[in-house]
Every structure is written in C-alpha cells, then in structure tokens.
Amino acid sequence: MQSSWKYLFLLSLLHSAYGNFEKEDVSSISSGLSFGMCRGYCQQFVNATSNPVQLSAVKQPNSADISFPPLRQTFSFSLNQWEELLALVSPNVFSKLADTIGCPGCADGGIEWIQIDWKDGSKRVTFESRRTIKGIEGLIDKLRKMREEYLPQF
Ligand SMILES: *[C@@H]1O[C@H](CO)[C@@H](O)[C@H](O)[C@H]1NC(C)=O
C-alpha cells in the first residue's frame, strides 16, 4: 500500500515536471503576434479565459512609450466558443512541443506564440509567424482567426 502511494506521488511529480495537463484544468488559452524592429503596437494578443468565460484582446508597444499606452478590450465569449477552442487543444501534443520552434523573429519575421495556462502550470510555445506546427494546426488556425476578428475592433 505504502509503496503504491510513493509510486503515485512520483508519477504526479513526473507529470508536472513534463508540463502535462488535463483539458478540464485549462484556465486560459492565449495567442499573440509581435514584431521586434517595430514602433507602435508591436505586440498584440488575445486571451480566452474559462473563469469568467471571456476574451481579452491587448495591444502594447515593445517597451513603454507614452504615445502608445497599452490598449485592452474585453469581449463576451460564450461557453460554446470556449469549448470549441478547448476542443482544439491536445494536452499530450502541446506539452511535448519545444518552447521555441524555428527562429521566431529572425530575418524581421513576426514572432507568434500560443500560451496555455492550467491549474498548476503554464506553457508558451513561440514560433515563426505564418508557419504551422504539426499536431496543432487547427489550434493555430483558430487563434489566428480570433486575432484577426477581435484585434481590429479597437
Ligand atoms: C490570460 O489571462 C489569465 C487570467 O487573467 C492570466 O493568468 C494569463 O497570464 C493571461 N495570459 C497572458 C498571455 O497574458
């Protein structure tokens, strides 16, 4: 009995060390695009959260600049929309991705990222904009469409 508890404990340690998570523990899914050699609102992202279920969109400069105060807008997001987005997340695939894929921002390209936060952890994957990543094509595509939908609204 005692050794099986030890085994479970070890297993859960390994689980969190590898950044694995359960879908039902996901608290936010966010994604952004930014540019390095850029002035103005060079960083823009959307962030869908589960509690409350809503969507925030943010535009900010690369470093504090009084001509470009950070802009933030909250949009209503339905439970259906949250579930549709969450359905595109494969914890097993996402947690195994490298934190940086390719050479994001190189050759003046855009830096795209997806971050998933869950109950006791968080992982951000950063990649070259407009590229896709095997296994999460649907998630990337959906988040791009969300950025295109919400960010131009303010
Ligand atoms: C998205 O919002 C959640 C809840 O406020 C926060 O914990 C998380 O850090 C946000 N993600 C980003 C990328 O700011």
The ligand as an SDF file (V2000), in Angstrom:
LIG
                    3D

 14 14  0  0  0  0  0  0  0  0999 V2000
   -4.6000   35.3690  -19.7040 C   0  0  0  0  0  0  0  0  0  0  0  0
   -5.4320   35.6480  -18.6120 O   0  0  0  0  0  0  0  0  0  0  0  0
   -5.1930   34.8610  -17.4670 C   0  0  0  0  0  0  0  0  0  0  0  0
   -6.2390   35.2030  -16.4320 C   0  0  0  0  0  0  0  0  0  0  0  0
   -6.2710   36.5690  -16.1880 O   0  0  0  0  0  0  0  0  0  0  0  0
   -3.7770   35.1170  -16.9790 C   0  0  0  0  0  0  0  0  0  0  0  0
   -3.4960   34.2980  -15.8700 O   0  0  0  0  0  0  0  0  0  0  0  0
   -2.7990   34.8120  -18.1070 C   0  0  0  0  0  0  0  0  0  0  0  0
   -1.4850   35.1240  -17.7120 O   0  0  0  0  0  0  0  0  0  0  0  0
   -3.1580   35.6410  -19.3200 C   0  0  0  0  0  0  0  0  0  0  0  0
   -2.2700   35.2950  -20.4310 N   0  0  0  0  0  0  0  0  0  0  0  0
   -1.4300   36.1980  -20.9460 C   0  0  0  0  0  0  0  0  0  0  0  0
   -0.5770   35.7210  -22.0660 C   0  0  0  0  0  0  0  0  0  0  0  0
   -1.3420   37.3430  -20.5400 O   0  0  0  0  0  0  0  0  0  0  0  0
  1  2  1  0
  1 10  1  0
  2  3  1  0
  3  4  1  0
  3  6  1  0
  4  5  1  0
  6  7  1  0
  6  8  1  0
  8  9  1  0
  8 10  1  0
 10 11  1  0
 11 12  1  0
 12 13  1  0
 12 14  2  0
M  END
$$$$
